[in-house]
Amino acid sequence: MTQSKCGAPTQSGRRCQNKAVVGTSRCAKHQGPWSAYGVAQRKKKEADAKMRKLRKKR
Ligand SMILES: [Zn+2]
């Protein structure tokens, strides 16, 4: 199988040049909320929110 490029539009208006993950048409960044990258980002956000709540309470 050949790896195609992601090609998703980026904020700069160009196409994403990352290689697509094997079996999908998008790279890890553009696979959506349930890609490894998306989950990691979500977990980070949740952890940040928790920390902020704890800080506010004290
Ligand atoms: Zn991409």
N, CA, C, O and the ligand as a Tripos MOL2 file, in Angstrom:
@<TRIPOS>MOLECULE
protein
  233   231    59     0     0
PROTEIN
NO_CHARGES

@<TRIPOS>ATOM
      1 N           0.8450   -1.2010    0.0000 N.3       1 MET1
      2 CA          0.0000    0.0000    0.0000 C.3       1 MET1
      3 C           0.8780    1.2480    0.0000 C.2       1 MET1
      4 O           1.8380    1.3360    0.7650 O.2       1 MET1
      5 N           0.5580    2.1800   -0.8310 N.am      2 THR2
      6 CA          1.3210    3.4280   -0.8350 C.3       2 THR2
      7 C           0.6650    4.4270    0.1010 C.2       2 THR2
      8 O          -0.5580    4.4960    0.2170 O.2       2 THR2
      9 N           1.5020    5.1850    0.7550 N.am      3 GLN3
     10 CA          0.9640    6.1820    1.6680 C.3       3 GLN3
     11 C           0.6560    7.4560    0.9040 C.2       3 GLN3
     12 O           1.5420    8.0620    0.3020 O.2       3 GLN3
     13 N          -0.5830    7.8470    0.9320 N.am      4 SER4
     14 CA         -0.9410    9.0970    0.2730 C.3       4 SER4
     15 C          -0.7980   10.2460    1.2600 C.2       4 SER4
     16 O          -0.6680   10.0440    2.4680 O.2       4 SER4
     17 N          -0.8250   11.4390    0.7220 N.am      5 LYS5
     18 CA         -0.7330   12.6000    1.6180 C.3       5 LYS5
     19 C          -2.1090   12.9490    2.1470 C.2       5 LYS5
     20 O          -3.1330   12.6280    1.5440 O.2       5 LYS5
     21 N          -2.1060   13.6130    3.2870 N.am      6 CYS6
     22 CA         -3.3620   13.9450    3.9620 C.3       6 CYS6
     23 C          -4.2200   14.8610    3.0800 C.2       6 CYS6
     24 O          -5.3480   14.5150    2.7280 O.2       6 CYS6
     25 N          -3.6810   16.0190    2.7300 N.am      7 GLY7
     26 CA         -4.3930   16.9060    1.8180 C.3       7 GLY7
     27 C          -5.5020   17.7170    2.4480 C.2       7 GLY7
     28 O          -6.2300   18.4140    1.7410 O.2       7 GLY7
     29 N          -5.6510   17.6450    3.7520 N.am      8 ALA8
     30 CA         -6.6900   18.4410    4.4000 C.3       8 ALA8
     31 C          -6.3000   19.9150    4.3820 C.2       8 ALA8
     32 O          -5.1290   20.2550    4.5460 O.2       8 ALA8
     33 N          -7.2810   20.7820    4.1830 N.am      9 PRO9
     34 CA         -6.9650   22.2170    4.1850 C.3       9 PRO9
     35 C          -6.4980   22.6640    5.5650 C.2       9 PRO9
     36 O          -7.0760   22.2850    6.5830 O.2       9 PRO9
     37 N          -5.4470   23.4710    5.5830 N.am     10 THR10
     38 CA         -4.9110   23.9440    6.8550 C.3      10 THR10
     39 C          -5.2730   25.4110    7.0580 C.2      10 THR10
     40 O          -5.8570   26.0510    6.1840 O.2      10 THR10
     41 N          -4.9160   25.9230    8.2220 N.am     11 GLN11
     42 CA         -5.2600   27.3060    8.5460 C.3      11 GLN11
     43 C          -4.5840   28.2830    7.6040 C.2      11 GLN11
     44 O          -5.0850   29.3840    7.3760 O.2      11 GLN11
     45 N          -3.4440   27.8800    7.0560 N.am     12 SER12
     46 CA         -2.7210   28.7850    6.1710 C.3      12 SER12
     47 C          -3.2730   28.7400    4.7570 C.2      12 SER12
     48 O          -2.7670   29.4280    3.8700 O.2      12 SER12
     49 N          -4.3160   27.9260    4.5340 N.am     13 GLY13
     50 CA         -4.9410   27.8860    3.2200 C.3      13 GLY13
     51 C          -4.2920   26.8950    2.2840 C.2      13 GLY13
     52 O          -4.7040   26.7620    1.1320 O.2      13 GLY13
     53 N          -3.2730   26.1920    2.7690 N.am     14 ARG14
     54 CA         -2.6120   25.2010    1.9180 C.3      14 ARG14
     55 C          -3.0670   23.8090    2.3160 C.2      14 ARG14
     56 O          -3.7760   23.6140    3.3030 O.2      14 ARG14
     57 N          -2.6360   22.8520    1.5130 N.am     15 ARG15
     58 CA         -3.0000   21.4680    1.8100 C.3      15 ARG15
     59 C          -2.0130   20.8750    2.7940 C.2      15 ARG15
     60 O          -0.8150   21.1500    2.7400 O.2      15 ARG15
     61 N          -2.5420   20.0480    3.7020 N.am     16 CYS16
     62 CA         -1.6790   19.3890    4.6680 C.3      16 CYS16
     63 C          -0.7220   18.4550    3.9450 C.2      16 CYS16
     64 O          -1.1370   17.6460    3.1150 O.2      16 CYS16
     65 N           0.5390   18.5700    4.2590 N.am     17 GLN17
     66 CA          1.5530   17.7590    3.5760 C.3      17 GLN17
     67 C           1.9370   16.5230    4.3820 C.2      17 GLN17
     68 O           2.8200   15.7690    3.9750 O.2      17 GLN17
     69 N           1.2850   16.3120    5.5120 N.am     18 ASN18
     70 CA          1.6010   15.1270    6.3080 C.3      18 ASN18
     71 C           1.1610   13.8740    5.5820 C.2      18 ASN18
     72 O           0.2090   13.8980    4.8020 O.2      18 ASN18
     73 N           1.8490   12.7900    5.8380 N.am     19 LYS19
     74 CA          1.4450   11.5280    5.2270 C.3      19 LYS19
     75 C           0.2010   11.0040    5.9240 C.2      19 LYS19
     76 O           0.0860   11.0660    7.1480 O.2      19 LYS19
     77 N          -0.7190   10.4930    5.1360 N.am     20 ALA20
     78 CA         -1.9410    9.9510    5.7220 C.3      20 ALA20
     79 C          -1.6200    8.6650    6.4850 C.2      20 ALA20
     80 O          -0.7210    7.9140    6.1060 O.2      20 ALA20
     81 N          -2.3550    8.4270    7.5460 N.am     21 VAL21
     82 CA         -2.1840    7.1910    8.3010 C.3      21 VAL21
     83 C          -2.6610    6.0210    7.4460 C.2      21 VAL21
     84 O          -3.6880    6.1070    6.7720 O.2      21 VAL21
     85 N          -1.9120    4.9420    7.4820 N.am     22 VAL22
     86 CA         -2.2610    3.7770    6.6600 C.3      22 VAL22
     87 C          -3.6880    3.3310    6.9670 C.2      22 VAL22
     88 O          -4.0470    3.1490    8.1310 O.2      22 VAL22
     89 N          -4.4940    3.1570    5.9330 N.am     23 GLY23
     90 CA         -5.8680    2.7150    6.1310 C.3      23 GLY23
     91 C          -6.8480    3.8660    6.2010 C.2      23 GLY23
     92 O          -8.0600    3.6500    6.2010 O.2      23 GLY23
     93 N          -6.3420    5.0810    6.2620 N.am     24 THR24
     94 CA         -7.2280    6.2430    6.2770 C.3      24 THR24
     95 C          -6.7670    7.2330    5.2190 C.2      24 THR24
     96 O          -5.7190    7.0500    4.5990 O.2      24 THR24
     97 N          -7.5370    8.2590    5.0200 N.am     25 SER25
     98 CA         -7.1710    9.2460    4.0080 C.3      25 SER25
     99 C          -6.6470   10.5220    4.6350 C.2      25 SER25
    100 O          -6.3940   11.5100    3.9450 O.2      25 SER25
    101 N          -6.4860   10.4920    5.9530 N.am     26 ARG26
    102 CA         -6.0200   11.7020    6.6270 C.3      26 ARG26
    103 C          -4.8510   11.3850    7.5440 C.2      26 ARG26
    104 O          -4.6640   10.2480    7.9770 O.2      26 ARG26
    105 N          -4.0690   12.4190    7.8280 N.am     27 CYS27
    106 CA         -2.9550   12.2340    8.7400 C.3      27 CYS27
    107 C          -3.4820   12.1870   10.1820 C.2      27 CYS27
    108 O          -4.6760   12.3700   10.4200 O.2      27 CYS27
    109 N          -2.5890   11.9440   11.1270 N.am     28 ALA28
    110 CA         -3.0070   11.8020   12.5250 C.3      28 ALA28
    111 C          -3.6890   13.0640   13.0270 C.2      28 ALA28
    112 O          -4.5850   12.9990   13.8690 O.2      28 ALA28
    113 N          -3.2670   14.2140   12.5090 N.am     29 LYS29
    114 CA         -3.8280   15.4750   12.9860 C.3      29 LYS29
    115 C          -5.2450   15.6860   12.4860 C.2      29 LYS29
    116 O          -6.0540   16.3260   13.1580 O.2      29 LYS29
    117 N          -5.5520   15.1530   11.3070 N.am     30 HIS30
    118 CA         -6.8260   15.4840   10.6660 C.3      30 HIS30
    119 C          -7.8090   14.3340   10.6420 C.2      30 HIS30
    120 O          -8.7780   14.3490    9.8820 O.2      30 HIS30
    121 N          -7.5610   13.3440   11.4690 N.am     31 GLN31
    122 CA         -8.4720   12.1970   11.4530 C.3      31 GLN31
    123 C          -9.7480   12.4560   12.2190 C.2      31 GLN31
    124 O         -10.7160   11.7100   12.0680 O.2      31 GLN31
    125 N          -9.7760   13.4800   13.0270 N.am     32 GLY32
    126 CA        -10.9690   13.7490   13.8130 C.3      32 GLY32
    127 C         -10.7210   13.5110   15.2890 C.2      32 GLY32
    128 O          -9.6130   13.1650   15.6990 O.2      32 GLY32
    129 N         -11.7670   13.7000   16.0840 N.am     33 PRO33
    130 CA        -11.6160   13.6860   17.5400 C.3      33 PRO33
    131 C         -11.1860   12.3460   18.1060 C.2      33 PRO33
    132 O         -10.7030   12.2920   19.2360 O.2      33 PRO33
    133 N         -11.3450   11.2690   17.3630 N.am     34 TRP34
    134 CA        -11.0370    9.9580   17.9520 C.3      34 TRP34
    135 C          -9.7320    9.3730   17.4530 C.2      34 TRP34
    136 O          -9.4310    8.2080   17.7110 O.2      34 TRP34
    137 N          -8.9560   10.1740   16.7400 N.am     35 SER35
    138 CA         -7.6220    9.7030   16.3850 C.3      35 SER35
    139 C          -6.7400    9.7710   17.6200 C.2      35 SER35
    140 O          -7.0880   10.4240   18.6040 O.2      35 SER35
    141 N          -5.6260    9.1100   17.5700 N.am     36 ALA36
    142 CA         -4.7140    9.1330   18.7280 C.3      36 ALA36
    143 C          -4.3760   10.5760   19.0650 C.2      36 ALA36
    144 O          -4.3190   10.9620   20.2320 O.2      36 ALA36
    145 N          -4.1540   11.3610   18.0290 N.am     37 TYR37
    146 CA         -3.8160   12.7690   18.2480 C.3      37 TYR37
    147 C          -4.9870   13.5080   18.8870 C.2      37 TYR37
    148 O          -4.8010   14.2640   19.8410 O.2      37 TYR37
    149 N          -6.1860   13.2920   18.3660 N.am     38 GLY38
    150 CA         -7.3640   13.9830   18.8950 C.3      38 GLY38
    151 C          -7.6100   13.6150   20.3440 C.2      38 GLY38
    152 O          -7.8970   14.4820   21.1700 O.2      38 GLY38
    153 N          -7.5000   12.3290   20.6570 N.am     39 VAL39
    154 CA         -7.7370   11.8840   22.0290 C.3      39 VAL39
    155 C          -6.7140   12.5000   22.9630 C.2      39 VAL39
    156 O          -7.0530   12.9340   24.0640 O.2      39 VAL39
    157 N          -5.4710   12.5390   22.5300 N.am     40 ALA40
    158 CA         -4.4180   13.1240   23.3630 C.3      40 ALA40
    159 C          -4.7260   14.5910   23.6270 C.2      40 ALA40
    160 O          -4.5770   15.0750   24.7490 O.2      40 ALA40
    161 N          -5.1550   15.2940   22.5850 N.am     41 GLN41
    162 CA         -5.4760   16.7000   22.7550 C.3      41 GLN41
    163 C          -6.6360   16.8670   23.7280 C.2      41 GLN41
    164 O          -6.6180   17.7500   24.5850 O.2      41 GLN41
    165 N          -7.6380   16.0140   23.5860 N.am     42 ARG42
    166 CA         -8.8190   16.1200   24.4430 C.3      42 ARG42
    167 C          -8.4300   15.8640   25.9000 C.2      42 ARG42
    168 O          -8.8620   16.5810   26.8030 O.2      42 ARG42
    169 N          -7.6200   14.8460   26.1130 N.am     43 LYS43
    170 CA         -7.2020   14.5240   27.4790 C.3      43 LYS43
    171 C          -6.4440   15.6920   28.0840 C.2      43 LYS43
    172 O          -6.6180   16.0230   29.2560 O.2      43 LYS43
    173 N          -5.6200   16.2970   27.2850 N.am     44 LYS44
    174 CA         -4.8470   17.4380   27.7600 C.3      44 LYS44
    175 C          -5.7890   18.5670   28.1600 C.2      44 LYS44
    176 O          -5.6140   19.1920   29.2060 O.2      44 LYS44
    177 N          -6.7830   18.8220   27.3260 N.am     45 LYS45
    178 CA         -7.7390   19.8910   27.6140 C.3      45 LYS45
    179 C          -8.4930   19.5900   28.8960 C.2      45 LYS45
    180 O          -8.6670   20.4640   29.7460 O.2      45 LYS45
    181 N          -8.9370   18.3520   29.0300 N.am     46 GLU46
    182 CA         -9.6920   17.9730   30.2350 C.3      46 GLU46
    183 C          -8.8310   18.1420   31.4770 C.2      46 GLU46
    184 O          -9.2980   18.6430   32.5000 O.2      46 GLU46
    185 N          -7.5990   17.7330   31.3890 N.am     47 ALA47
    186 CA         -6.6910   17.8620   32.5330 C.3      47 ALA47
    187 C          -6.5050   19.3290   32.8740 C.2      47 ALA47
    188 O          -6.4900   19.7110   34.0440 O.2      47 ALA47
    189 N          -6.3620   20.1470   31.8370 N.am     48 ASP48
    190 CA         -6.2070   21.5850   32.0690 C.3      48 ASP48
    191 C          -7.4300   22.1530   32.7730 C.2      48 ASP48
    192 O          -7.3090   22.9260   33.7230 O.2      48 ASP48
    193 N          -8.6130   21.7610   32.2970 N.am     49 ALA49
    194 CA         -9.8480   22.2700   32.8890 C.3      49 ALA49
    195 C          -9.9470   21.8530   34.3480 C.2      49 ALA49
    196 O         -10.3460   22.6490   35.1980 O.2      49 ALA49
    197 N          -9.5910   20.6250   34.6380 N.am     50 LYS50
    198 CA         -9.6470   20.1390   36.0170 C.3      50 LYS50
    199 C          -8.7190   20.9500   36.9020 C.2      50 LYS50
    200 O          -9.0870   21.3560   38.0040 O.2      50 LYS50
    201 N          -7.5120   21.1790   36.4060 N.am     51 MET51
    202 CA         -6.5430   21.9380   37.1840 C.3      51 MET51
    203 C          -7.0730   23.3350   37.4570 C.2      51 MET51
    204 O          -6.9140   23.8730   38.5530 O.2      51 MET51
    205 N          -7.7000   23.9080   36.4530 N.am     52 ARG52
    206 CA         -8.2150   25.2660   36.6130 C.3      52 ARG52
    207 C          -9.3130   25.2860   37.6730 C.2      52 ARG52
    208 O          -9.3650   26.1910   38.5060 O.2      52 ARG52
    209 N         -10.1880   24.2840   37.6360 N.am     53 LYS53
    210 CA        -11.2810   24.2150   38.6240 C.3      53 LYS53
    211 C         -10.7170   24.1130   40.0130 C.2      53 LYS53
    212 O         -11.1610   24.8050   40.9290 O.2      53 LYS53
    213 N          -9.7260   23.2390   40.1730 N.am     54 LEU54
    214 CA         -9.1410   23.0490   41.4930 C.3      54 LEU54
    215 C          -8.5180   24.3500   41.9970 C.2      54 LEU54
    216 O          -8.6090   24.6970   43.1740 O.2      54 LEU54
    217 N          -7.8870   25.0510   41.0680 N.am     55 ARG55
    218 CA         -7.2410   26.2970   41.4640 C.3      55 ARG55
    219 C          -8.2770   27.3330   41.8900 C.2      55 ARG55
    220 O          -8.0610   28.0960   42.8310 O.2      55 ARG55
    221 N          -9.3940   27.3490   41.1890 N.am     56 LYS56
    222 CA        -10.4180   28.3490   41.4910 C.3      56 LYS56
    223 C         -11.0230   28.1100   42.8670 C.2      56 LYS56
    224 O         -11.3080   29.0480   43.6120 O.2      56 LYS56
    225 N         -11.2110   26.8310   43.1860 N.am     57 LYS57
    226 CA        -11.8660   26.5190   44.4560 C.3      57 LYS57
    227 C         -10.9930   26.9230   45.6610 C.2      57 LYS57
    228 O         -11.4970   27.3240   46.7100 O.2      57 LYS57
    229 N          -9.6960   26.8030   45.4760 N.am     58 ARG58
    230 CA         -8.8420   27.0770   46.6370 C.3      58 ARG58
    231 C          -8.4720   28.5530   46.7290 C.2      58 ARG58
    232 O          -7.7580   28.9550   47.6470 O.2      58 ARG58
    233 ZN         -3.3220   16.3950    7.8020 Zn       59 ZN59
@<TRIPOS>BOND
     1     1     2 1
     2     2     3 1
     3     3     4 2
     4     3     5 am
     5     5     6 1
     6     6     7 1
     7     7     8 2
     8     7     9 am
     9     9    10 1
    10    10    11 1
    11    11    12 2
    12    11    13 am
    13    13    14 1
    14    14    15 1
    15    15    16 2
    16    15    17 am
    17    17    18 1
    18    18    19 1
    19    19    20 2
    20    19    21 am
    21    21    22 1
    22    22    23 1
    23    23    24 2
    24    23    25 am
    25    25    26 1
    26    26    27 1
    27    27    28 2
    28    27    29 am
    29    29    30 1
    30    30    31 1
    31    31    32 2
    32    31    33 am
    33    33    34 1
    34    34    35 1
    35    35    36 2
    36    35    37 am
    37    37    38 1
    38    38    39 1
    39    39    40 2
    40    39    41 am
    41    41    42 1
    42    42    43 1
    43    43    44 2
    44    43    45 am
    45    45    46 1
    46    46    47 1
    47    47    48 2
    48    47    49 am
    49    49    50 1
    50    50    51 1
    51    51    52 2
    52    51    53 am
    53    53    54 1
    54    54    55 1
    55    55    56 2
    56    55    57 am
    57    57    58 1
    58    58    59 1
    59    59    60 2
    60    59    61 am
    61    61    62 1
    62    62    63 1
    63    63    64 2
    64    63    65 am
    65    65    66 1
    66    66    67 1
    67    67    68 2
    68    67    69 am
    69    69    70 1
    70    70    71 1
    71    71    72 2
    72    71    73 am
    73    73    74 1
    74    74    75 1
    75    75    76 2
    76    75    77 am
    77    77    78 1
    78    78    79 1
    79    79    80 2
    80    79    81 am
    81    81    82 1
    82    82    83 1
    83    83    84 2
    84    83    85 am
    85    85    86 1
    86    86    87 1
    87    87    88 2
    88    87    89 am
    89    89    90 1
    90    90    91 1
    91    91    92 2
    92    91    93 am
    93    93    94 1
    94    94    95 1
    95    95    96 2
    96    95    97 am
    97    97    98 1
    98    98    99 1
    99    99   100 2
   100    99   101 am
   101   101   102 1
   102   102   103 1
   103   103   104 2
   104   103   105 am
   105   105   106 1
   106   106   107 1
   107   107   108 2
   108   107   109 am
   109   109   110 1
   110   110   111 1
   111   111   112 2
   112   111   113 am
   113   113   114 1
   114   114   115 1
   115   115   116 2
   116   115   117 am
   117   117   118 1
   118   118   119 1
   119   119   120 2
   120   119   121 am
   121   121   122 1
   122   122   123 1
   123   123   124 2
   124   123   125 am
   125   125   126 1
   126   126   127 1
   127   127   128 2
   128   127   129 am
   129   129   130 1
   130   130   131 1
   131   131   132 2
   132   131   133 am
   133   133   134 1
   134   134   135 1
   135   135   136 2
   136   135   137 am
   137   137   138 1
   138   138   139 1
   139   139   140 2
   140   139   141 am
   141   141   142 1
   142   142   143 1
   143   143   144 2
   144   143   145 am
   145   145   146 1
   146   146   147 1
   147   147   148 2
   148   147   149 am
   149   149   150 1
   150   150   151 1
   151   151   152 2
   152   151   153 am
   153   153   154 1
   154   154   155 1
   155   155   156 2
   156   155   157 am
   157   157   158 1
   158   158   159 1
   159   159   160 2
   160   159   161 am
   161   161   162 1
   162   162   163 1
   163   163   164 2
   164   163   165 am
   165   165   166 1
   166   166   167 1
   167   167   168 2
   168   167   169 am
   169   169   170 1
   170   170   171 1
   171   171   172 2
   172   171   173 am
   173   173   174 1
   174   174   175 1
   175   175   176 2
   176   175   177 am
   177   177   178 1
   178   178   179 1
   179   179   180 2
   180   179   181 am
   181   181   182 1
   182   182   183 1
   183   183   184 2
   184   183   185 am
   185   185   186 1
   186   186   187 1
   187   187   188 2
   188   187   189 am
   189   189   190 1
   190   190   191 1
   191   191   192 2
   192   191   193 am
   193   193   194 1
   194   194   195 1
   195   195   196 2
   196   195   197 am
   197   197   198 1
   198   198   199 1
   199   199   200 2
   200   199   201 am
   201   201   202 1
   202   202   203 1
   203   203   204 2
   204   203   205 am
   205   205   206 1
   206   206   207 1
   207   207   208 2
   208   207   209 am
   209   209   210 1
   210   210   211 1
   211   211   212 2
   212   211   213 am
   213   213   214 1
   214   214   215 1
   215   215   216 2
   216   215   217 am
   217   217   218 1
   218   218   219 1
   219   219   220 2
   220   219   221 am
   221   221   222 1
   222   222   223 1
   223   223   224 2
   224   223   225 am
   225   225   226 1
   226   226   227 1
   227   227   228 2
   228   227   229 am
   229   229   230 1
   230   230   231 1
   231   231   232 2
@<TRIPOS>SUBSTRUCTURE
     1 MET1         2 RESIDUE 1 A MET
     2 THR2         6 RESIDUE 1 A THR
     3 GLN3        10 RESIDUE 1 A GLN
     4 SER4        14 RESIDUE 1 A SER
     5 LYS5        18 RESIDUE 1 A LYS
     6 CYS6        22 RESIDUE 1 A CYS
     7 GLY7        26 RESIDUE 1 A GLY
     8 ALA8        30 RESIDUE 1 A ALA
     9 PRO9        34 RESIDUE 1 A PRO
    10 THR10       38 RESIDUE 1 A THR
    11 GLN11       42 RESIDUE 1 A GLN
    12 SER12       46 RESIDUE 1 A SER
    13 GLY13       50 RESIDUE 1 A GLY
    14 ARG14       54 RESIDUE 1 A ARG
    15 ARG15       58 RESIDUE 1 A ARG
    16 CYS16       62 RESIDUE 1 A CYS
    17 GLN17       66 RESIDUE 1 A GLN
    18 ASN18       70 RESIDUE 1 A ASN
    19 LYS19       74 RESIDUE 1 A LYS
    20 ALA20       78 RESIDUE 1 A ALA
    21 VAL21       82 RESIDUE 1 A VAL
    22 VAL22       86 RESIDUE 1 A VAL
    23 GLY23       90 RESIDUE 1 A GLY
    24 THR24       94 RESIDUE 1 A THR
    25 SER25       98 RESIDUE 1 A SER
    26 ARG26      102 RESIDUE 1 A ARG
    27 CYS27      106 RESIDUE 1 A CYS
    28 ALA28      110 RESIDUE 1 A ALA
    29 LYS29      114 RESIDUE 1 A LYS
    30 HIS30      118 RESIDUE 1 A HIS
    31 GLN31      122 RESIDUE 1 A GLN
    32 GLY32      126 RESIDUE 1 A GLY
    33 PRO33      130 RESIDUE 1 A PRO
    34 TRP34      134 RESIDUE 1 A TRP
    35 SER35      138 RESIDUE 1 A SER
    36 ALA36      142 RESIDUE 1 A ALA
    37 TYR37      146 RESIDUE 1 A TYR
    38 GLY38      150 RESIDUE 1 A GLY
    39 VAL39      154 RESIDUE 1 A VAL
    40 ALA40      158 RESIDUE 1 A ALA
    41 GLN41      162 RESIDUE 1 A GLN
    42 ARG42      166 RESIDUE 1 A ARG
    43 LYS43      170 RESIDUE 1 A LYS
    44 LYS44      174 RESIDUE 1 A LYS
    45 LYS45      178 RESIDUE 1 A LYS
    46 GLU46      182 RESIDUE 1 A GLU
    47 ALA47      186 RESIDUE 1 A ALA
    48 ASP48      190 RESIDUE 1 A ASP
    49 ALA49      194 RESIDUE 1 A ALA
    50 LYS50      198 RESIDUE 1 A LYS
    51 MET51      202 RESIDUE 1 A MET
    52 ARG52      206 RESIDUE 1 A ARG
    53 LYS53      210 RESIDUE 1 A LYS
    54 LEU54      214 RESIDUE 1 A LEU
    55 ARG55      218 RESIDUE 1 A ARG
    56 LYS56      222 RESIDUE 1 A LYS
    57 LYS57      226 RESIDUE 1 A LYS
    58 ARG58      230 RESIDUE 1 A ARG
    59 ZN59       233 GROUP 0 **** ****
